[in-house]
């Protein structure tokens, strides 16, 4: 059972062709795994009937039509802020508890058109606002790594923690998340899986319920770089339903077994050695840098001088866009509507008070404050200007006189915190701490990938991140694959 649900896409397809396994039997194995690991609360909704239907269609592709699609018979989890036609999409919020979309997100439709089998909609922080997957109305998602029971467990990271746990436990081969400030890479790092944040505009946002339109990107979680790349190849490309997608044909990314790290220039940003970073993370960072040096990569220290202000800028812009995006949930057009109808204002206030949790409400309040006429230039406009400086830092290191090809940094500042330690601190403070290394990539719109490297002394995953210039996914993922091959990180089922 464990072995089958840890197969790579390539191995699964070979097993199908050799008839050692069938799509329907594999779908059934993953559904069983999802149910048997329910204590981790990875799923809001296990879509058993839909998964079985998709498995039957994939079986027809393999054995009747003989026209196999790239993801035929491959099980996926989709974060529950992507619209799925006739399947509830809740954003883990009371506001959308009963929302059933009438259309599919482009990412989901591309996955299904490429043969993927939906196992379920995965858990998240409410409206993807958080870095722990602890604020869902359906309860927190628990990390399978280091799990010792209901009273002793680690957070999964967020806000795409449900998809990360579903992948790490073998309930599915790949997962879809969203990444606004690290919400795919953060849980990938803490759950020991690969997490990709693509270039902004490479993957359509149509049908992704927005948090921060200017930073949101669909992300991919998988057990290895090859699988994550296969999924990325299937969901990338222009979309007439999303005006922010890059308007040119997408060339599929090729991962080469013969890729050579010689003369690849990799920068180590000095400013990412930040306060609060654990010694184990720093030692892991240095260890991989030494490994790359032995592979003849060219490493050098670089500077991204505006990194220290990035969290502050991100917080202001995030809250301003949240305030704008959440305004549609007013009790009239979208979401929960209470019975308080003495006045329109009372209906608005009552519906939003009951529909949103404290985290969402606090961001709406802060965003509206920053957007007041008297504060607009002082906060929002100034944050936009500083965001440009942060983006320019990346342009300088990637395209300047002493350019580098990629950057190597930690993903998170520590291994997965205990749930009690995490929730004892304010959610906003935790986001600022946990997303320090990840959110600058969203500010600049550049691609990034988190790769699990080794286990901490507590037996928990430690991960590193690679970042590259816009549209550098092929180089980024080939280097990530090389690192993956060198470090040989153990999957969860091999250390349980």
Number of C-alpha atoms within 10 A of each C-alpha: 11 15 9 15 22 22 15 18 23 14 12 23 22 13 16 19 14 10 12 9 15 22 28 20 15 22 28 17 18 27 23 15 19 24 15 11 18 14 15 24 22 36 29 24 18 18 17 16 11 15 24 21 15 25 27 18 19 27 22 16 18 20 14 11 10 10 12 19 16 19 23 28 33 29 29 32 32 27 33 33 28 28 29 23 15 12 19 21 25 30 28 25 24 21 25 20 17 13 18 15 17 11 13 18 20 23 27 23 17 16 22 19 15 20 23 28 30 28 31 29 30 31 39 41 31 26 26 31 26 29 31 36 29 26 28 25 19 18 17 22 34 30 33 26 25 19 17 10 10 9 10 12 20 26 30 36 34 35 35 39 37 36 38 42 35 35 30 29 26 28 31 31 30 30 33 31 35 32 29 28 33 35 34 34 39 33 34 37 31 31 35 33 29 32 33 32 34 26 24 25 26 27 27 25 25 22 19 24 21 22 23 21 16 18 22 24 30 29 27 30 36 30 29 24 26 20 20 25 23 20 26 25 17 20 22 23 19 19 20 10 13 15 13 18 20 19 13 10 10 15 10 15 16 15 19 13 9 8 12 14 19 13 13 18 18 26 24 21 18 15 17 18 15 14 9 10 17 14 11 16 22 17 11 19 21 14 13 17 21 14 14 21 16 12 16 15 18 18 20 15 12 18 16 20 15 16 21 15 14 21 21 14 21 23 18 21 25 23 25 23 22 25 25 15 16 18 13 12 19 21 22 14 9 13 21 22 20 18 10 15 14 8 9 13 12 14 19 19 16 19 24 24 15 13 22 22 18 11 17 24 17 15 22 23 14 17 23 19 18 22 22 12 10 10 13 15 14 12 19 21 15 13 21 17 11 18 21 12 19 23 19 16 18 23 18 16 22 21 13 11 8 11 16 23 19 22 24 22 25 24 32 29 26 23 25 28 18 18 20 13 10 18 15 9 10 10 19 15 11 17 22 19 18 25 22 23 26 28 26 25 25 24 25 23 23 23 23 29 30 32 30 28 25 19 17 16 9 10 12 23 27 27 32 26 26 22 25 27 24 18 17 18 26 17 19 20 25 23 22 23 20 20 20 17 12 14 14 11 20 14 19 21 14 9 8 9
